[in-house]
Amino acid sequence: MKILSGVANVATDWMELPKNISLWSQRETNEWTALAEGVLRGIVHTASRTGSGALDIATFWLPTFPTPTPLFIWEDFSQESEYYAFWTGA
């Protein structure tokens, strides 16, 4: 499952950009501020999802927890992504 999620996250990382633009347009009243912040955060989240996917692919044989939350971008398009490196939740 870890290698599949890594491949899926690398392949769908670009979807973080429209997701964050949408999220920030719902939060901000000024549309230009929402667009700028959504694009900037989208770029950061795209790079983070790519990195976590690449890390999952490279370390698929190690028993670690998934890095991004939600695991796949399409699981909850209304939730901002978070990344926990080897977090156990305890």
C-alpha positions as a printed Julia matrix, in Angstrom:
90×3 Matrix{Float64}:
   0.0    0.0    0.0
   2.84   2.39   0.79
   4.39   2.18  -2.66
   0.98   2.64  -4.3
   0.22   5.72  -2.22
   3.67   7.1   -3.04
   3.13   6.67  -6.76
  -0.37   8.13  -6.53
   0.86  11.15  -4.56
   3.66  11.85  -7.03
   1.25  11.51  -9.96
  -1.5   13.7   -8.46
   0.62  16.28  -6.66
  -0.4   18.99  -9.15
  -3.96  18.83  -7.8
  -2.8   20.63  -4.65
  -2.69  23.88  -6.64
  -6.39  24.11  -7.59
  -7.35  22.61  -4.21
  -5.57  25.37  -2.3
  -6.87  28.1   -4.58
 -10.38  26.82  -3.88
  -9.78  26.56  -0.12
  -8.35  30.06   0.14
 -11.06  31.6   -2.03
 -13.56  30.29   0.53
 -11.61  31.79   3.45
 -10.61  35.2    2.11
 -12.97  38.0    1.18
 -10.53  39.69  -1.19
 -10.32  37.57  -4.33
  -6.81  38.72  -5.27
  -5.45  37.9   -1.83
  -7.17  34.52  -1.98
  -5.71  33.79  -5.4
  -2.18  34.83  -4.4
  -2.23  32.93  -1.12
  -3.87  29.91  -2.74
  -1.22  29.77  -5.46
   1.65  30.16  -2.97
   0.28  27.55  -0.58
  -0.59  25.32  -3.52
   3.02  25.39  -4.69
   4.25  24.54  -1.2
   1.74  21.71  -0.81
   2.54  20.41  -4.3
   6.22  20.2   -3.4
   5.36  18.6   -0.04
   3.09  15.96  -1.6
   5.75  15.22  -4.24
   8.41  14.87  -1.56
   6.31  12.67   0.67
   5.34  10.49  -2.3
   8.97  10.16  -3.34
   9.92   9.31   0.24
   7.21   6.64   0.36
   8.46   5.16  -2.91
  12.07   5.16  -1.73
  11.25   3.63   1.67
   8.32   1.39   0.76
  10.02  -1.56   2.44
  10.17   0.2    5.85
   7.11  -0.1    8.09
   6.29   3.6    8.54
   3.07   5.56   8.68
   1.89   7.56   5.67
   3.23  11.12   5.64
   0.35  13.19   4.14
  -3.08  13.63   5.64
  -5.35  12.95   3.8
  -3.37  10.08   2.31
  -4.68  10.7   -1.2
  -5.62  14.15  -2.42
  -9.04  13.02  -3.62
 -10.06  11.64  -0.21
 -11.07  15.03   1.22
 -10.72  17.91  -1.21
 -12.07  20.37   1.38
  -9.35  19.64   3.96
  -5.98  21.35   3.85
  -3.2   18.8    3.56
  -0.84  18.16   6.46
   2.41  16.24   6.47
   3.71  14.27   9.43
   7.05  12.58   8.97
   6.94   9.2   10.7
   4.35  10.41  13.19
   2.77   7.65  15.23
  -0.15   9.63  16.61
   0.82   8.83  20.18
